[in-house]
C-alpha cells in the first residue's frame, strides 16, 4: 500500500506537543477558537457568534488554526470534549499552545482517549490547508490521506 503524500510529494514533520495517531477530514478555522465558552464540549459545535465558522462541528476533524484563544481553563474544556468524543482528532497550530497539549495529555491519561496536538510553520500550515483529509503519526508525521 502506497503511503499517502501531501501535495508537494512528502511528509510534514510537525513539532509534537502531544503525540497521537489521528486521521480525519480537515477543518480550517479562519480565526482562533477558545475551547472555553466559544465551543460546546457536549456537541463539538462552535458557539461563538462572532466566529466565522460558527455552527461547524469540530468532532473527529483535523482542526487547523494558527493559534487558539483562551486561558488556563482550556485544558479542562478540551479534556472534557475528548472524553465525550466531540473533540477534534487532532489540532494543528502555528503558535504552540501548552494549554491544549495539557488537556490532551490529561484526557489520554484519565480516559485513554487520544487527541494529537501539533505545531507547524506558517508555510507548512498553508500547505496543510489545501488538504481534504490528513493522517498523523504519533511521532508528528503528517500525510495527505485522500
C-alpha positions as CSV (number, residue, x, y, z in Angstrom):
1,X,0.0,0.0,0.0
2,X,1.4,3.4,-1.0
3,X,1.9,6.0,1.7
4,X,-0.4,9.0,1.4
5,X,1.5,12.2,0.4
6,X,0.9,15.8,0.7
7,X,0.5,17.9,-2.5
8,X,4.3,18.6,-2.6
9,X,5.0,14.9,-2.5
10,X,6.2,14.4,1.0
11,X,5.6,14.4,4.7
12,X,5.5,17.3,7.0
13,X,7.3,16.7,10.3
14,X,5.4,18.7,12.9
15,X,6.6,19.6,16.4
16,X,4.7,17.3,18.7
17,X,3.0,19.0,21.7
18,X,1.0,15.8,22.4
19,X,1.5,12.8,20.3
20,X,-1.3,10.6,19.0
21,X,-2.3,8.7,15.8
22,X,-5.1,10.5,14.1
23,X,-6.9,10.7,10.8
24,X,-9.8,12.7,9.5
25,X,-11.2,15.5,7.4
26,X,-9.6,18.9,7.6
27,X,-11.5,21.8,9.2
28,X,-9.6,25.1,8.8
29,X,-10.6,27.9,11.1
30,X,-10.2,31.4,9.9
31,X,-9.9,32.8,13.4
32,X,-8.6,31.5,16.7
33,X,-11.1,29.5,18.8
34,X,-11.4,29.4,22.6
35,X,-12.4,26.0,23.9
36,X,-13.8,27.7,27.0
37,X,-17.0,29.5,26.1
38,X,-16.8,29.6,22.3
39,X,-17.2,25.8,21.9
40,X,-19.7,23.4,23.3
41,X,-17.9,20.3,24.6
42,X,-21.1,18.2,24.7
43,X,-21.7,18.6,20.9
44,X,-18.4,19.8,19.4
45,X,-20.1,22.8,17.9
46,X,-18.5,26.2,17.6
47,X,-20.9,28.6,19.5
48,X,-19.1,32.0,19.3
49,X,-21.5,34.3,17.5
50,X,-18.5,36.3,16.1
51,X,-16.5,33.3,14.9
52,X,-16.6,32.8,11.0
53,X,-17.1,29.0,11.4
54,X,-20.0,29.4,14.0
55,X,-22.2,26.3,13.8
56,X,-19.4,24.0,12.5
57,X,-18.7,20.8,14.3
58,X,-15.0,20.0,15.2
59,X,-15.7,16.4,16.3
60,X,-13.4,13.9,14.6
61,X,-11.7,16.6,12.4
62,X,-8.1,17.5,11.9
63,X,-8.5,21.1,13.2
64,X,-6.2,23.7,11.6
65,X,-6.0,27.0,13.3
66,X,-3.0,29.3,13.5
67,X,-3.5,29.8,17.3
68,X,-6.0,29.2,20.0
69,X,-7.7,31.8,22.1
70,X,-8.3,31.3,25.7
71,X,-7.0,30.9,29.1
72,X,-6.0,28.4,31.7
73,X,-9.4,26.8,31.6
74,X,-8.8,25.5,28.1
75,X,-7.2,22.2,29.3
76,X,-10.4,21.2,31.2
77,X,-12.7,22.1,28.3
78,X,-10.6,20.2,25.7
79,X,-10.2,17.2,28.0
80,X,-14.0,17.1,28.6
81,X,-14.6,17.2,24.8
82,X,-12.1,14.4,24.2
83,X,-13.8,12.3,27.0
84,X,-17.1,12.8,25.3
85,X,-15.8,12.1,21.8
86,X,-16.7,15.5,20.5
87,X,-13.2,16.9,20.2
88,X,-11.1,17.1,17.1
89,X,-9.0,14.0,16.3
90,X,-6.0,16.4,16.1
91,X,-5.2,20.1,16.4
92,X,-2.6,21.6,14.2
93,X,-1.3,25.1,15.2
94,X,1.3,27.6,14.1
95,X,1.7,29.1,17.5
96,X,2.1,26.2,20.0
97,X,-0.4,26.1,22.9
98,X,0.7,24.3,26.1
99,X,-2.9,24.5,27.4
100,X,-4.3,22.4,24.6
101,X,-1.4,19.9,25.0
102,X,-2.0,19.6,28.7
103,X,-5.7,19.0,28.1
104,X,-4.9,16.3,25.5
105,X,-2.4,14.6,27.9
106,X,-4.9,14.7,30.8
107,X,-7.6,13.1,28.6
108,X,-5.4,10.4,27.3
109,X,-4.1,9.6,30.8
110,X,-7.5,9.6,32.5
111,X,-9.8,8.3,29.8
112,X,-7.4,6.5,27.3
113,X,-8.7,8.8,24.5
114,X,-6.1,10.5,22.3
115,X,-6.0,13.9,20.5
116,X,-2.8,14.9,18.8
117,X,-1.7,18.5,19.3
118,X,1.0,19.6,16.8
119,X,2.7,22.8,15.7
120,X,4.0,23.6,12.2
121,X,5.5,26.6,10.4
122,X,3.3,29.1,8.6
123,X,4.4,27.7,5.2
124,X,3.6,24.1,6.3
125,X,0.2,25.4,7.7
126,X,-0.6,26.9,4.3
127,X,0.2,23.6,2.6
128,X,-2.0,21.6,5.0
129,X,-4.9,24.0,4.4
130,X,-5.1,22.6,0.8
131,X,-5.7,19.0,2.0
132,X,-9.1,17.5,2.4
133,X,-8.1,14.6,4.8
134,X,-4.9,14.2,6.8
135,X,-3.3,11.3,8.6
136,X,-0.9,11.9,11.6
137,X,1.6,9.5,13.2
138,X,2.4,9.6,16.9
139,X,5.8,11.0,16.0
140,X,4.2,14.0,14.3
141,X,4.4,12.9,10.6
142,X,1.6,14.5,8.7
143,X,0.4,12.9,5.4
144,X,-2.4,13.6,3.0
145,X,-5.0,10.8,3.4
146,X,-7.1,11.4,0.4
